[in-house]
Amino acid sequence: QVQVVESGGGLVQAGGSLRLSCAASAHTFNFYGMGWFRQAPGKEREFVAAIAAISGTTYYADSVKGRFTISKDITKNTLWLQMNNVKPEDTAVYYCAASRDSGVYYFSLPGSYDYWGQGTQVTVSS
């Protein structure tokens, strides 16, 4: 059973930075594509970023491109989402997810991911 656990959320001022972490096993990071999604109140869950298991190719939503960076360190069993220059519209619950599709071909679709964490709240104040 694959388990992913997010941490690192909190309150940050607009223009600031925050780094989210997702803990999982080395096996997960070696063979599963990984993604970050977010969901704001009253809105659908939306894609933020993804990383392919083997190639390490990264994908980003247009809304976060140039501000957020997804990365992983298998030696530390950790996936990160570095969030810079955050905006109030980045406020949401952020979820880490794992996909059996190691290349995350359909990286932006929530249905492409098989395992989800419980989420961590990020609040950006203006």
C-alpha positions in Angstrom: 0.0 0.0 0.0 1.3 3.4 -1.0 1.1 6.1 1.6 1.9 9.8 1.1 1.9 12.3 3.9 2.1 16.1 3.4 3.4 18.7 5.8 4.7 22.3 5.8 1.5 24.3 5.3 0.8 27.4 7.2 0.1 31.1 7.0 2.4 33.3 4.8 2.2 36.8 3.6 1.8 37.6 -0.1 5.2 37.7 -1.7 6.7 35.3 0.7 7.8 31.7 0.4 6.8 28.4 1.8 8.0 24.8 1.2 5.6 21.9 1.3 6.9 18.3 1.9 5.5 15.0 1.0 6.9 11.9 2.7 6.7 8.5 1.0 8.8 5.4 0.5 11.8 5.3 -1.8 9.9 2.6 -3.8 7.1 5.1 -4.4 9.5 7.8 -5.7 11.3 5.4 -7.9 8.3 4.0 -9.7 5.4 6.3 -9.2 4.7 9.7 -10.9 4.1 12.3 -8.3 1.9 15.4 -8.3 0.7 18.3 -6.2 -2.9 19.5 -6.4 -4.8 22.1 -4.5 -8.4 22.8 -3.6 -9.8 26.1 -2.5 -13.2 26.4 -0.8 -16.0 26.0 -3.2 -13.7 25.1 -6.1 -12.7 21.9 -7.8 -9.3 20.3 -7.1 -6.8 21.7 -9.5 -3.4 20.6 -10.8 -0.3 22.5 -9.5 2.8 20.5 -10.5 4.0 17.0 -11.3 7.2 15.1 -11.7 7.9 11.8 -13.6 9.4 9.0 -11.7 12.4 8.1 -13.9 13.1 11.0 -16.2 12.4 13.6 -13.6 10.5 15.7 -16.1 8.4 18.3 -14.4 5.1 19.9 -15.4 3.5 23.0 -14.0 0.1 24.8 -14.1 0.4 28.1 -15.9 -0.7 29.9 -12.7 2.3 28.8 -10.8 5.0 28.5 -13.5 8.0 30.5 -12.6 7.0 30.7 -8.9 6.7 27.1 -7.8 9.2 24.3 -8.1 8.6 20.6 -7.6 11.5 18.3 -6.7 12.3 15.1 -5.0 15.1 13.6 -3.0 14.9 9.8 -3.0 17.6 9.5 -0.3 15.4 11.5 2.0 12.1 9.9 0.8 10.7 13.4 0.3 8.9 15.3 -2.4 8.9 19.1 -2.2 6.9 21.9 -3.5 8.9 25.2 -3.1 6.4 28.1 -3.3 7.9 31.5 -4.0 6.3 34.9 -4.5 3.0 33.5 -3.2 -0.3 35.2 -3.9 -3.6 35.3 -2.0 -5.1 33.2 -4.8 -2.7 30.4 -3.9 -4.7 29.9 -0.7 -6.0 26.3 -0.6 -5.5 22.8 0.8 -2.6 21.3 -1.0 -2.5 17.6 -1.7 0.3 15.2 -2.7 -0.6 12.3 -4.9 1.1 9.3 -6.5 0.3 7.7 -9.8 1.0 4.2 -11.1 1.8 5.9 -14.4 5.5 6.6 -13.7 5.6 9.1 -16.6 2.3 10.8 -15.5 1.2 11.2 -19.1 -2.1 12.7 -18.0 -0.4 14.7 -15.3 -3.0 17.4 -14.8 -6.0 15.0 -14.2 -6.8 14.1 -10.6 -8.1 10.8 -11.9 -4.6 9.8 -13.1 -3.5 9.5 -9.5 -4.1 6.5 -7.4 -3.0 7.6 -3.9 -3.6 10.8 -2.0 -2.5 12.4 1.2 -4.7 14.1 3.7 -3.8 17.6 2.6 -2.1 20.6 4.2 -3.6 24.1 4.5 -1.8 27.0 2.9 -3.1 30.5 3.6 -1.7 33.6 1.9 -2.6 36.9 3.5 -2.6 40.1 1.5 
